[in-house]
């Protein structure tokens, strides 16, 4: 075996060892949660304030993610750096806020020295530590134990399994609170209007439809007129004005007509190729509902109507 091959084998072994250690750390949490976890959830649900996450160093980085997850899933939350808290940011803490303090050792000085203020202010303090006997754990109203058997770091210097366990505990809190609040996709979309889910659930077809230069042809238009209309637009169809109603001819309809009629297709008119009763939606239809209809009917565009008036075309 070459040095390169031996090194690659060792790299994979190291990675697999890390996965195993961290998986065991997370799996072990299910045996550690108890009534304090339930009580922490109840405190947050009953609170009229925010859930403030605080931690130093790597715990602070994890805390920022926990705060972001809580905030996006229905629990008003923000991260507070303990150093900044001690130098003025405690002014943002109201008595109704729940304060979640992260410190794996439970002895982080910057976090521990906030306790007198929090107690005097009447805040519920939830500690997430790896040491139930620590100063922070004993002073808190509720303690969530994230102790791990070992760190993945072979030197036991860099927090690895412990930060993964802390992050998982934060996710457990967030998901439990989501379920308790009956938090739905529509609620999530409200906090993520710029994402794909926000688009599907919050946007309406009129927000995204094409309304200018629609490829409309008369029922008597010849095949070349239909092809030119389809080519001119990016919709993949022509819209046929059929007396008081509307029909469509897709590029697929044209191809099938060519296969069926050969050169005689040039004798056909739009009226002989059009599909009656095309798929349509009304102004006010959610993008999500429009996309579901399109997927079900295996089409790529919908006519959009305001009552009986054609106002645009919605396209995937």
TORGU-228292 format. One line per 2 residues: their letters; for each residue x, y, z of C-alpha. Coordinates in steps of 0.05 Angstrom, whole numbers, plus 5000, padded with zeros to 4 digits. Example, Ala and Ser with C-alpha at 12.3 -4.5 7.8 and 13.67 -1.06 7.14 Angstrom:
TORGU-228292
AS> 5246/4910/5156 | 5273/4979/5143
end
This chain:
TORGU-228292
XX> 5000/5000/5000 | 5028/5068/4980
XX> 5035/5126/5029 | 4978/5161/4993
XX> 4933/5100/5000 | 4952/5090/5073
XX> 4939/5163/5088 | 4871/5162/5055
XX> 4852/5100/5095 | 4873/5135/5159
XX> 4833/5197/5140 | 4770/5157/5131
XX> 4782/5120/5197 | 4789/5187/5233
XX> 4726/5215/5203 | 4686/5152/5220
XX> 4711/5154/5291 | 4687/5226/5298
XX> 4619/5207/5270 | 4613/5149/5318
XX> 4632/5190/5380 | 4586/5248/5362
XX> 4528/5202/5344 | 4534/5167/5412
XX> 4536/5235/5446 | 4472/5257/5414
XX> 4438/5189/5424 | 4455/5193/5498
XX> 4416/5257/5507 | 4349/5221/5505
XX> 4366/5188/5571 | 4387/5254/5603
XX> 4326/5297/5591 | 4277/5297/5648
XX> 4225/5342/5681 | 4271/5402/5675
XX> 4265/5397/5599 | 4189/5396/5604
XX> 4190/5454/5653 | 4236/5494/5607
XX> 4188/5485/5549 | 4129/5506/5594
XX> 4167/5568/5617 | 4179/5589/5545
XX> 4108/5575/5523 | 4079/5615/5581
XX> 4127/5673/5573 | 4103/5739/5545
XX> 4175/5758/5530 | 4231/5732/5487
XX> 4278/5673/5495 | 4349/5700/5501
XX> 4408/5654/5487 | 4475/5670/5517
XX> 4542/5635/5511 | 4617/5649/5504
XX> 4665/5623/5452 | 4643/5559/5417
XX> 4581/5557/5461 | 4565/5626/5435
XX> 4570/5603/5363 | 4523/5546/5378
XX> 4478/5594/5416 | 4471/5638/5355
XX> 4446/5580/5315 | 4397/5558/5369
XX> 4369/5629/5374 | 4361/5632/5298
XX> 4325/5565/5297 | 4278/5586/5353
XX> 4263/5653/5321 | 4246/5622/5253
XX> 4201/5569/5284 | 4154/5613/5325
XX> 4193/5628/5388 | 4216/5701/5391
XX> 4290/5695/5407 | 4357/5730/5400
XX> 4429/5717/5419 | 4464/5760/5471
XX> 4540/5759/5479 | 4557/5755/5553
XX> 4612/5806/5548 | 4566/5857/5515
XX> 4511/5838/5564 | 4556/5857/5623
XX> 4571/5924/5590 | 4502/5949/5576
XX> 4462/5899/5535 | 4428/5873/5598
XX> 4384/5934/5588 | 4349/5894/5533
XX> 4328/5839/5582 | 4258/5846/5609
XX> 4231/5808/5669 | 4186/5766/5624
XX> 4244/5739/5583 | 4269/5668/5590
XX> 4345/5667/5593 | 4381/5605/5566
XX> 4454/5604/5587 | 4503/5558/5551
XX> 4568/5535/5583 | 4594/5464/5577
XX> 4635/5471/5640 | 4581/5511/5676
XX> 4636/5556/5702 | 4646/5606/5646
XX> 4660/5670/5683 | 4628/5717/5632
XX> 4563/5677/5637 | 4563/5663/5712
XX> 4572/5735/5732 | 4505/5752/5697
XX> 4467/5709/5747 | 4458/5762/5802
XX> 4425/5810/5754 | 4380/5756/5724
XX> 4357/5733/5792 | 4343/5804/5815
XX> 4307/5818/5749 | 4261/5758/5759
XX> 4282/5720/5697 | 4273/5645/5690
XX> 4343/5618/5676 | 4353/5553/5638
XX> 4424/5527/5639 | 4451/5480/5586
XX> 4516/5450/5612 | 4555/5386/5615
XX> 4564/5390/5691 | 4501/5385/5735
XX> 4543/5404/5796 | 4570/5468/5766
XX> 4556/5538/5790 | 4512/5554/5731
XX> 4472/5489/5735 | 4459/5497/5809
XX> 4438/5570/5803 | 4391/5560/5745
XX> 4317/5547/5752 | 4323/5490/5702
XX> 4383/5450/5679 | 4391/5411/5614
XX> 4448/5361/5616 | 4490/5355/5554
XX> 4549/5318/5584 | 4586/5271/5537
XX> 4628/5209/5549 | 4685/5237/5507
XX> 4702/5291/5458 | 4718/5272/5386
XX> 4782/5314/5392 | 4836/5264/5412
XX> 4870/5317/5454 | 4805/5334/5490
XX> 4820/5407/5476 | 4772/5428/5421
XX> 4698/5422/5439 | 4669/5374/5388
XX> 4619/5322/5414 | 4598/5371/5468
XX> 4580/5427/5419 | 4543/5377/5376
XX> 4504/5354/5437 | 4488/5426/5456
XX> 4464/5441/5386 | 4420/5379/5387
XX> 4390/5399/5454 | 4373/5467/5424
XX> 4340/5433/5364 | 4300/5389/5412
XX> 4275/5451/5447 | 4257/5486/5382
XX> 4221/5427/5352 | 4183/5412/5416
XX> 4160/5484/5419 | 4140/5482/5346
XX> 4096/5422/5358 | 4067/5452/5422
XX> 4048/5515/5383 | 4021/5475/5324
XX> 4069/5514/5281 | 4052/5503/5207
XX> 4088/5512/5141 | 4050/5577/5130
XX> 4078/5604/5195 | 4148/5584/5175
XX> 4140/5618/5107 | 4120/5684/5140
XX> 4189/5686/5172 | 4224/5664/5107
XX> 4190/5706/5053 | 4253/5705/5010
XX> 4259/5629/5008 | 4227/5580/4961
XX> 4176/5559/5014 | 4158/5632/5027
XX> 4147/5642/4953 | 4102/5581/4948
XX> 4060/5596/5009 | 4057/5672/5012
XX> 4060/5696/4940 | 3998/5698/4896
XX> 3997/5683/4822 | 3985/5756/4804
XX> 4051/5774/4838 | 4090/5730/4789
XX> 4047/5722/4727 | 4066/5749/4659
XX> 4016/5802/4639 | 4048/5839/4581
XX> 4052/5818/4508 | 4012/5754/4517
XX> 4016/5709/4454 | 3943/5716/4434
XX> 3920/5692/4366 | 3851/5689/4333
XX> 3814/5624/4322 | 3826/5633/4247
XX> 3902/5642/4252 | 3942/5595/4208
XX> 3995/5548/4235 | 4052/5597/4220
XX> 4016/5650/4260 | 4010/5602/4318
XX> 4084/5582/4314 | 4106/5654/4311
XX> 4064/5671/4372 | 4093/5613/4412
XX> 4164/5631/4390 | 4155/5705/4407
XX> 4137/5689/4480 | 4173/5647/4532
XX> 4110/5611/4553 | 4111/5552/4507
XX> 4040/5564/4484 | 3994/5609/4445
XX> 3928/5633/4473 | 3868/5628/4426
XX> 3812/5678/4432 | 3753/5632/4422
XX> 3691/5675/4418 | 3673/5692/4490
XX> 3722/5641/4519 | 3795/5623/4514
XX> 3835/5562/4491 | 3909/5546/4484
XX> 3956/5513/4436 | 4021/5488/4466
XX> 4086/5475/4429 | 4071/5401/4443
XX> 4004/5408/4407 | 4041/5436/4346
XX> 4092/5379/4345 | 4037/5327/4350
XX> 3998/5361/4294 | 4060/5358/4249
XX> 4068/5284/4264 | 3995/5271/4250
XX> 3984/5314/4188 | 4052/5323/4157
XX> 4055/5379/4106 | 3979/5385/4109
XX> 3987/5417/4177 | 3998/5483/4141
XX> 3925/5480/4120 | 3903/5478/4193
XX> 3879/5537/4234 | 3886/5552/4308
XX> 3814/5530/4317 | 3829/5460/4294
XX> 3889/5452/4340 | 3868/5487/4403
XX> 3853/5453/4470 | 3788/5476/4499
XX> 3778/5489/4573 | 3851/5501/4590
XX> 3875/5499/4662 | 3863/5565/4696
XX> 3865/5599/4764 | 3837/5662/4793
XX> 3873/5724/4818 | 3888/5711/4892
XX> 3908/5639/4883 | 3970/5620/4923
XX> 4032/5601/4883 | 4033/5536/4923
XX> 3963/5517/4900 | 3979/5537/4828
XX> 4042/5494/4828 | 4005/5434/4857
XX> 3953/5440/4802 | 4007/5445/4749
XX> 4044/5384/4777 | 3980/5344/4779
XX> 3961/5361/4707 | 4033/5358/4683
XX> 4032/5427/4652 | 4079/5486/4656
XX> 4032/5546/4652 | 3964/5569/4676
XX> 3917/5623/4650 | 3901/5673/4705
XX> 3832/5706/4706 | 3801/5763/4744
XX> 3729/5740/4743 | 3718/5729/4668
XX> 3776/5772/4644 | 3842/5741/4624
XX> 3896/5781/4660 | 3960/5739/4653
XX> 3995/5673/4650 | 4030/5640/4709
XX> 4090/5597/4691 | 4134/5552/4733
end
